[in-house]
C-alpha cells in the first residue's frame, strides 16, 4: 500500500493555530488588548499565516497562564494538521 505524501497544506499556520487555541479572533484580540479583532483575523489573511513577532511573547505568556500548549516553534512553523 502506498502512503500518502505530506504536503504544505497538511500544516495549520501559526496564525490559524493561535486563533483556534484561544477560541477565535475576537477573544484573542481582547486577551491581547488589541482594539480591533479584525487585526488578529487578518494575520492569517495578509501575513501568510504568520503571527507578528511583537505579539509572540504575550501569546506564550497567555498560553502558559491559561494552560494552553503553545511553543515557540508553533508560533514560527505552525503544527501538522
C-alpha positions as CSV (number, residue, x, y, z in Angstrom):
1,X,0.0,0.0,0.0
2,X,1.2,3.5,-0.8
3,X,1.4,6.0,1.9
4,X,0.0,9.5,1.5
5,X,2.8,12.1,1.0
6,X,2.5,15.1,3.3
7,X,2.1,18.5,1.7
8,X,2.3,22.0,2.9
9,X,-1.5,22.0,3.2
10,X,-1.2,19.4,6.0
11,X,0.2,22.2,8.3
12,X,-2.0,24.6,10.2
13,X,-0.4,28.1,10.0
14,X,0.8,29.8,13.2
15,X,-1.9,32.5,13.0
16,X,-4.7,29.9,12.4
17,X,-3.4,27.8,15.3
18,X,-3.3,30.6,17.9
19,X,-6.7,31.9,16.8
20,X,-8.1,28.4,17.2
21,X,-6.4,27.7,20.5
22,X,-7.7,30.9,22.1
23,X,-11.3,30.5,20.8
24,X,-11.4,32.8,17.8
25,X,-10.1,36.2,16.7
26,X,-12.4,38.3,19.0
27,X,-11.5,36.5,22.3
28,X,-7.8,36.5,21.4
29,X,-7.8,40.2,20.5
30,X,-9.5,41.0,23.8
31,X,-6.9,39.0,25.7
32,X,-4.0,40.8,23.9
33,X,-5.7,44.2,24.4
34,X,-6.0,44.7,20.6
35,X,-8.9,47.0,19.9
36,X,-10.0,45.6,16.6
37,X,-10.4,41.8,16.4
38,X,-10.0,42.1,12.6
39,X,-6.3,42.8,13.2
40,X,-5.9,39.3,14.6
41,X,-8.1,37.8,11.9
42,X,-6.0,39.5,9.3
43,X,-2.8,37.8,10.5
44,X,-3.9,34.7,8.6
45,X,-5.0,36.6,5.5
46,X,-2.4,39.4,4.9
47,X,0.6,37.9,6.6
48,X,0.8,34.5,5.0
49,X,-0.4,33.0,8.3
50,X,2.4,34.5,10.4
51,X,2.0,35.8,13.9
52,X,3.6,39.3,14.2
53,X,6.8,38.9,16.3
54,X,5.9,41.7,18.7
55,X,2.9,39.6,19.9
56,X,4.8,36.3,20.3
57,X,6.0,36.8,23.9
58,X,2.5,37.9,25.1
59,X,1.0,34.8,23.3
60,X,3.4,32.4,25.0
61,X,2.8,34.0,28.5
62,X,-1.0,34.0,27.9
63,X,-0.9,30.4,26.8
64,X,1.0,29.4,29.9
65,X,-1.3,31.3,32.2
66,X,-4.4,29.6,30.6
67,X,-2.9,26.1,30.4
68,X,-2.8,26.1,26.6
69,X,0.0,24.1,25.0
70,X,1.8,26.5,22.7
71,X,5.5,26.6,21.9
72,X,7.9,29.0,20.2
73,X,8.1,26.5,17.3
74,X,4.3,26.6,16.9
75,X,4.5,30.4,16.5
76,X,7.0,30.2,13.8
77,X,6.2,27.0,11.9
78,X,2.6,26.1,12.9
79,X,1.6,22.4,13.5
80,X,0.7,19.4,11.5
81,X,-3.0,19.4,10.7
